[in-house]
Amino acid sequence: MRYLIVVAAALSALALGACNKPETVSPSTPVVVVPGPPGPQGATGAPAEKGATGATGATGAEGAKGEQGK
């Protein structure tokens, strides 16, 4: 009986040790892109042409009449 327990323990240790253990793959750290210093300012653009004059607005409403003198 004593040998049976020892043999059973040895066989179970061999059986469990022979299992295929998957490799643990650690995820790679993401690459963070850090912008560098700003470049030199570009050249000034050409001045714009003057636009056309707008249309004349409508005449306003007539104001309220004043009171007669007393």
Secondary structure, DSSP 8 states (H G I E B T S, - for coil): -HHHHHHHHHHHHHHHHTS---------------------------------------------------
